[in-house]
Amino acid sequence: MWPWLVPGVILIAVGAVWTLQGLDVLRGSVMSGSSLWATIGPIVLLAGLALVAVGILRRRRRT
Protein backbone atom coordinates (compact mmCIF):
# COMPACT_ATOMS: atom_id res chain seq x y z
CA MET A 1 0.00 0.00 0.00
CA TRP A 2 2.66 2.55 1.03
CA PRO A 3 4.78 2.14 -2.11
CA TRP A 4 1.73 3.35 -4.07
CA LEU A 5 0.38 6.01 -1.71
CA VAL A 6 3.54 7.98 -0.97
CA PRO A 7 4.51 8.63 -4.62
CA GLY A 8 0.84 9.23 -5.41
CA VAL A 9 0.50 11.94 -2.78
CA ILE A 10 3.74 13.55 -3.93
CA LEU A 11 2.56 13.56 -7.55
CA ILE A 12 -0.78 15.07 -6.51
CA ALA A 13 1.00 17.90 -4.70
CA VAL A 14 3.46 18.55 -7.52
CA GLY A 15 0.72 18.40 -10.14
CA ALA A 16 -1.40 20.87 -8.18
CA VAL A 17 1.49 23.33 -7.83
CA TRP A 18 2.41 23.04 -11.51
CA THR A 19 -1.20 23.57 -12.51
CA LEU A 20 -1.55 26.66 -10.34
CA GLN A 21 1.73 28.05 -11.66
CA GLY A 22 0.71 27.39 -15.24
CA LEU A 23 -2.60 29.15 -14.64
CA ASP A 24 -0.67 32.09 -13.12
CA VAL A 25 -2.33 31.66 -9.72
CA LEU A 26 1.05 31.04 -8.06
CA ARG A 27 3.47 33.63 -9.35
CA GLY A 28 7.19 34.17 -9.08
CA SER A 29 8.42 31.28 -11.18
CA VAL A 30 9.56 30.73 -14.75
CA MET A 31 6.59 28.36 -15.07
CA SER A 32 4.06 31.05 -14.07
CA GLY A 33 1.58 31.79 -16.83
CA SER A 34 2.88 29.02 -19.10
CA SER A 35 0.26 26.92 -20.84
CA LEU A 36 2.73 24.02 -20.96
CA TRP A 37 2.63 23.69 -17.15
CA ALA A 38 -1.12 24.30 -17.11
CA THR A 39 -1.32 21.14 -19.26
CA ILE A 40 1.35 18.98 -17.63
CA GLY A 41 0.16 19.73 -14.08
CA PRO A 42 -3.28 18.10 -14.34
CA ILE A 43 -1.76 15.07 -16.08
CA VAL A 44 0.71 14.58 -13.21
CA LEU A 45 -2.10 15.16 -10.71
CA LEU A 46 -4.26 12.48 -12.35
CA ALA A 47 -1.33 10.06 -12.36
CA GLY A 48 -0.96 10.67 -8.62
CA LEU A 49 -4.66 10.03 -8.06
CA ALA A 50 -4.35 6.78 -10.01
CA LEU A 51 -1.46 5.63 -7.81
CA VAL A 52 -3.42 6.44 -4.66
CA ALA A 53 -6.43 4.55 -6.01
CA VAL A 54 -4.27 1.51 -6.80
CA GLY A 55 -2.81 1.59 -3.29
CA ILE A 56 -6.25 1.76 -1.70
CA LEU A 57 -7.65 -1.02 -3.90
CA ARG A 58 -4.68 -3.28 -3.18
CA ARG A 59 -5.19 -2.83 0.55
CA ARG A 60 -8.89 -3.64 0.31
CA ARG A 61 -8.15 -6.86 -1.57
CA ARG A 62 -5.73 -8.05 1.11
CA THR A 63 -8.18 -7.73 3.96
Order of alpha helices (4+ residues) and beta strands (2+ residues): alpha-alpha
